[in-house]
Amino acid sequence: MAFLIDCPNCGVRDVYEFRFGGEMVARPENSTDRNDWSDYYYFKKNVVGEQSEWWYHAMGCRNWLIAKRNTVNNAVISTSVYGDSEILHEK
C-alpha cells in the first residue's frame, strides 16, 4: 500500500523514495546482558496504532528521518529530521 511521507527537507514524497529502517526503540547502551541486546535487535513490538519509525530518504536528501505513523491505515502523523531532541528521547 503506497502512502506519502512529508520530508522536512524535500516536502511531500511518495514512500517509494524512502527505505524503512525499523521501529524506533531505546538502545541498551550500558548493558552487557546478551538478552537485552537480543531483544533490541530481534524482538519488535509490532504496534497496532501509532509508532515512531526510522526512514531513510534514499532518492532525495539522503537523511534519516523519524516518522510517527499509524500502522493501521499508514497515515504519517509527523516527521522530523534525526536530531530533534523531543523525538530522540521518545521510547
C-alpha positions as CSV (number, residue, x, y, z in Angstrom):
1,M,0.0,0.0,0.0
2,A,1.5,3.3,-1.1
3,F,1.4,6.4,1.1
4,L,3.1,9.8,1.3
5,I,5.9,11.0,3.7
6,D,6.5,14.7,4.3
7,C,10.2,15.0,4.3
8,P,11.2,18.1,6.3
9,N,13.9,18.9,3.7
10,C,12.2,17.9,0.4
11,G,8.5,18.1,1.0
12,V,5.8,15.5,0.5
13,R,7.1,12.5,-1.4
14,D,6.0,9.0,-2.3
15,V,7.0,6.3,0.1
16,Y,8.9,4.5,-2.6
17,E,11.6,7.2,-2.4
18,F,12.3,6.0,1.2
19,R,13.8,2.9,2.8
20,F,12.2,1.7,6.1
21,G,14.7,1.5,8.9
22,G,12.5,-0.2,11.5
23,E,10.8,0.7,14.7
24,M,12.4,3.3,16.9
25,V,13.4,1.6,20.2
26,A,15.7,2.5,23.0
27,R,19.2,1.1,22.7
28,P,20.6,-0.7,25.7
29,E,23.7,1.5,25.9
30,N,25.4,0.3,29.2
31,S,24.2,-3.3,29.2
32,T,26.4,-6.3,28.8
33,D,23.4,-8.7,29.1
34,R,23.0,-10.7,25.9
35,N,19.2,-10.9,26.4
36,D,19.0,-7.1,26.3
37,W,20.9,-6.9,23.0
38,S,18.9,-9.8,21.6
39,D,15.7,-8.1,22.4
40,Y,16.9,-4.9,20.9
41,Y,17.9,-6.5,17.6
42,Y,15.4,-9.2,17.1
43,F,12.2,-8.6,19.0
44,K,9.9,-5.8,17.8
45,K,6.8,-4.6,19.4
46,N,4.8,-4.5,16.1
47,V,2.4,-1.9,17.5
48,V,-1.2,-1.7,16.2
49,G,-1.6,2.1,16.0
50,E,0.9,4.9,16.3
51,Q,4.6,4.2,16.5
52,S,7.8,6.0,15.7
53,E,9.9,4.6,12.9
54,W,13.2,5.3,11.1
55,W,13.0,6.2,7.4
56,Y,15.9,6.9,5.1
57,H,15.3,9.3,2.1
58,A,17.3,7.3,-0.4
59,M,16.1,9.1,-3.5
60,G,16.1,12.6,-2.0
61,C,18.1,14.4,0.6
62,R,19.6,11.1,1.9
63,N,18.9,12.0,5.5
64,W,17.5,9.7,8.2
65,L,14.0,10.8,9.4
66,I,11.9,9.8,12.3
67,A,8.2,9.4,11.3
68,K,5.3,8.8,13.6
69,R,3.0,6.6,11.6
70,N,-0.3,4.9,12.3
71,T,0.3,1.2,11.3
72,V,-3.4,0.5,10.8
73,N,-4.0,3.0,8.0
74,N,-0.4,4.0,7.1
75,A,-1.2,7.7,7.9
76,V,2.0,9.6,8.6
77,I,1.2,11.8,11.5
78,S,4.5,13.7,11.8
79,T,8.1,13.6,10.6
80,S,11.3,15.2,11.8
81,V,15.0,15.1,10.9
82,Y,17.2,12.9,13.0
83,G,18.5,15.0,15.9
84,D,15.3,16.8,17.0
85,S,15.5,16.4,20.8
86,E,11.8,15.9,21.5
87,I,11.7,12.8,19.3
88,L,15.0,11.3,20.3
89,H,14.0,10.8,23.9
90,E,10.7,9.1,23.0
91,K,10.6,5.3,23.8
